[in-house]
Amino acid sequence: MHNRVLYLLRQGYDENSVRQIVRRDTSTAGRSTQKEIDHSIERGRVFLRLGGADGDKRFRKVTNSVHKFNGSDEAIRGIRIAIQEPVELNPVGLTSVNVVSKLFHPDDIICCGKQVYDKGINASARDWIESGELANYQFIVPNTFSERGKGRRLLECVDERRFIVVEWDRWDRTTQIKLIIHLSQIHPLAMVVSSAGKSLHSWWKWVKVDWHNKRFFDYCISLGADPCKWTANGWVRLPGGWRDDINKRTKVHITGRQEILFFNPERI
């Protein structure tokens, strides 16, 4: 039964569905109490969270090569050495309208804002595209919402998670690109956006199996990524948007286009 439960969880079935399926499969044999099924689900959940003895082989192969290092700094040095070829990302010539029309369905409700302290405006992707104002905004939430209007950038209004956005503030540009290349071996990379400053924002597809998304992001954090980007209603840089703000740390006024440096619509 444990193997059956583990298989169903890995296929993306929620726990209630797993209970129903296992109860149905074992009812004719007159075995497996509800307590036993719950125990198997709990065991399977932990098993998957830790990767599993026979879990995602690619994930373990890629991450194990880094885990041998002692701490984040050593791990980063190891990745720098492993990726020897020169790396650079240049603007691909796409606009905010081009990309938002690909990232979201026209009826999806998305939230954009001009300043980090804005509560945001929720409107359909179609309305944003037709407004002609999208490229003047600085921030977007990479997920969809259930309600329209101003001030609805609330966690309880998030309808569906669509993307994981990863950002590093502490590493130079070349190191960030090498980290993105390294991570693209274990998770689908959809896009890379310049912050018009030091950091790059990499957009990764939210896959159906929730535990894999969390495990992936936890691994990014172990490599120095900003943990705040996990928040479902948090701001990220709008692809193709316009940056106009003051850096909190350096107090420098930064303006510039948040260029799209990589885009793969097949990974959306």
C-alpha positions in Angstrom: 0.0 0.0 0.0 2.9 2.4 0.8 4.1 2.2 -2.8 0.6 2.8 -4.2 0.2 5.9 -2.0 3.6 7.2 -2.9 2.9 6.7 -6.6 -0.4 8.6 -6.4 1.1 11.5 -4.5 3.9 11.8 -7.1 1.3 11.9 -9.8 -0.2 15.0 -8.2 -3.3 13.6 -6.6 -4.4 15.5 -3.5 -4.6 13.6 -0.2 -8.4 13.2 -0.2 -8.3 11.6 -3.7 -5.5 9.3 -2.6 -7.6 8.2 0.4 -10.6 7.5 -1.8 -8.6 5.5 -4.4 -6.7 3.5 -1.8 -9.9 2.8 0.2 -11.6 1.6 -3.0 -8.6 -0.6 -4.1 -8.3 -2.3 -0.7 -12.0 -2.6 0.3 -12.5 -6.0 -1.4 -9.5 -7.4 0.4 -11.0 -6.4 3.8 -7.8 -4.7 4.9 -6.3 -1.2 5.4 -8.0 0.8 8.0 -8.4 4.6 7.7 -5.6 5.0 10.2 -3.3 2.8 8.1 -4.1 4.9 5.0 -3.5 8.2 6.8 -0.2 6.8 8.1 0.9 5.9 4.6 -0.1 9.3 3.3 1.9 11.1 6.0 4.9 8.8 5.4 4.6 9.5 1.6 4.4 13.2 2.1 7.6 13.3 4.2 9.2 10.9 1.7 8.5 13.2 -1.2 9.5 16.3 0.7 12.9 14.8 1.3 13.3 13.7 -2.2 12.6 10.0 -1.7 15.0 7.1 -2.0 13.9 6.6 -5.6 12.8 10.2 -6.1 13.6 12.7 -8.9 17.0 11.3 -10.1 17.9 14.4 -12.1 17.2 16.7 -9.1 19.4 14.6 -6.8 22.1 14.2 -9.4 22.3 18.0 -10.0 21.9 19.1 -6.4 24.2 16.5 -4.9 27.1 17.9 -6.9 26.6 21.1 -4.9 25.6 19.7 -1.5 29.2 18.4 -1.1 30.3 22.0 -0.6 30.2 23.4 2.9 27.9 26.4 2.8 26.4 28.7 0.1 29.6 30.5 -0.8 31.5 27.3 -1.5 28.6 25.9 -3.5 28.5 29.1 -5.7 32.3 28.8 -6.3 31.7 25.1 -7.4 29.0 26.2 -9.9 31.2 28.9 -11.3 33.9 26.3 -11.9 31.5 23.7 -13.3 30.1 26.2 -16.0 33.3 27.2 -17.8 31.9 28.7 -21.1 31.5 32.5 -21.3 27.9 33.5 -20.5 25.8 36.6 -21.2 22.2 37.4 -21.8 21.1 40.2 -24.1 17.7 41.8 -24.7 15.6 39.7 -27.0 13.5 42.6 -28.3 10.2 41.7 -26.6 7.8 44.2 -24.9 5.7 43.9 -21.8 2.6 43.5 -24.0 4.3 40.7 -26.1 5.2 38.7 -22.9 2.1 39.3 -20.8 -0.1 38.1 -23.7 1.9 34.8 -23.6 2.2 34.4 -19.9 -1.5 34.8 -19.1 -4.9 34.1 -20.7 -6.8 37.3 -21.8 -9.4 36.7 -19.0 -6.8 36.0 -16.2 -6.9 38.7 -13.6 -3.4 40.0 -12.9 -2.0 42.8 -10.6 0.4 45.5 -11.5 1.8 48.5 -9.7 4.1 51.5 -10.3 5.8 51.6 -6.9 6.8 48.9 -4.3 4.4 50.3 -1.7 1.5 50.4 -4.2 -1.5 48.2 -3.3 -1.8 47.5 -7.0 -4.6 47.3 -9.6 -6.2 44.0 -10.5 -7.5 43.8 -14.0 -7.7 41.2 -16.8 -4.6 40.6 -18.9 -6.7 41.8 -21.9 -7.5 45.1 -20.1 -3.9 45.7 -19.2 -2.8 45.0 -22.8 -5.4 47.2 -24.3 -4.7 50.1 -21.9 -1.5 51.0 -23.6 0.0 51.7 -20.1 1.5 48.4 -19.2 5.1 49.3 -20.2 4.9 52.3 -17.8 4.5 50.0 -14.8 7.3 48.6 -12.7 5.9 45.6 -10.8 3.6 42.6 -11.4 2.5 39.6 -9.3 3.4 36.4 -11.2 0.1 34.7 -10.3 -3.6 35.3 -11.0 -6.2 36.8 -8.7 -9.9 36.1 -8.1 -11.0 39.7 -7.8 -10.7 42.9 -9.8 -10.1 46.5 -8.6 -7.7 48.6 -6.6 -6.1 47.5 -3.4 -6.9 43.8 -4.0 -3.3 42.5 -3.9 -4.2 40.3 -1.0 -3.0 36.8 -0.3 -6.5 35.6 0.1 -7.4 36.9 -3.3 -4.7 34.9 -5.1 -6.5 32.5 -7.4 -3.7 30.3 -8.9 0.0 30.2 -8.7 1.6 30.3 -12.2 5.3 31.0 -11.8 8.2 30.9 -9.3 10.4 34.0 -9.5 14.0 33.7 -8.2 16.3 36.7 -7.5 19.8 37.1 -6.1 20.9 40.4 -4.7 24.4 39.3 -3.6 26.0 37.8 -6.7 27.4 39.5 -9.8 25.7 39.2 -13.1 27.9 36.4 -14.5 27.3 34.3 -11.4 23.6 34.8 -11.5 23.5 33.6 -15.1 25.5 30.5 -14.2 23.1 29.8 -11.4 20.2 30.1 -13.7 21.9 27.7 -16.2 22.5 25.3 -13.3 18.9 25.4 -12.1 17.5 25.0 -15.6 18.7 21.4 -15.4 16.1 20.6 -12.8 13.1 23.0 -13.4 11.5 24.5 -16.5 12.8 28.0 -17.1 10.3 30.4 -18.8 12.0 33.8 -18.8 14.8 36.0 -17.5 14.2 39.7 -16.8 16.6 42.4 -16.0 15.8 44.5 -12.9 17.4 47.5 -14.7 19.9 47.3 -11.8 22.2 44.6 -10.5 19.8 41.6 -10.2 18.1 39.3 -12.7 14.6 37.9 -12.1 14.3 34.3 -13.5 10.7 33.0 -14.0 10.1 29.3 -13.5 7.0 27.4 -14.4 4.8 26.4 -11.4 4.5 22.6 -12.0 1.5 20.6 -10.9 3.3 18.7 -8.2 3.4 21.2 -5.3 6.2 19.5 -3.4 8.6 19.8 -6.3 8.0 23.6 -6.5 8.8 24.0 -2.8 11.8 21.7 -3.0 13.1 23.7 -6.0 12.7 27.0 -4.3 14.3 25.8 -1.0 17.3 24.7 -3.1 17.4 28.2 -4.7 17.4 29.7 -1.1 20.3 27.5 -0.2 22.2 29.2 -3.1 21.5 32.6 -1.7 18.2 33.5 -3.4 15.7 36.0 -1.8 13.3 33.9 0.3 10.6 36.6 0.1 10.0 35.9 -3.5 8.0 32.8 -2.4 5.1 35.0 -1.3 2.2 34.4 -3.6 1.1 38.0 -3.7 4.5 39.6 -3.8 5.8 42.0 -6.4 8.4 41.1 -9.0 9.8 43.2 -11.8 7.3 43.6 -14.7 8.9 42.1 -17.9 9.5 45.0 -20.2 8.3 47.5 -17.6 9.9 50.8 -16.6 12.0 51.0 -13.4 11.9 54.3 -11.6 12.8 54.1 -7.9 15.5 54.6 -5.3 17.6 51.7 -4.2 16.9 51.1 -0.5 20.5 50.1 0.3 22.5 52.5 -1.9 20.0 55.4 -2.0 20.7 55.7 -5.7 17.9 56.7 -8.1 17.6 54.1 -10.8 15.6 54.4 -14.0 15.6 52.1 -17.0 13.8 49.5 -19.0 13.4 46.1 -17.4 14.5 44.2 -20.5 13.5 40.6 -21.3 16.8 38.7 -21.7 15.4 35.2 -22.3 11.9 33.9 -23.1 10.8 30.3 -23.8 7.0 30.1 -24.4 7.2 26.3 -24.4 7.9 26.4 -20.7 4.8 28.4 -19.7 
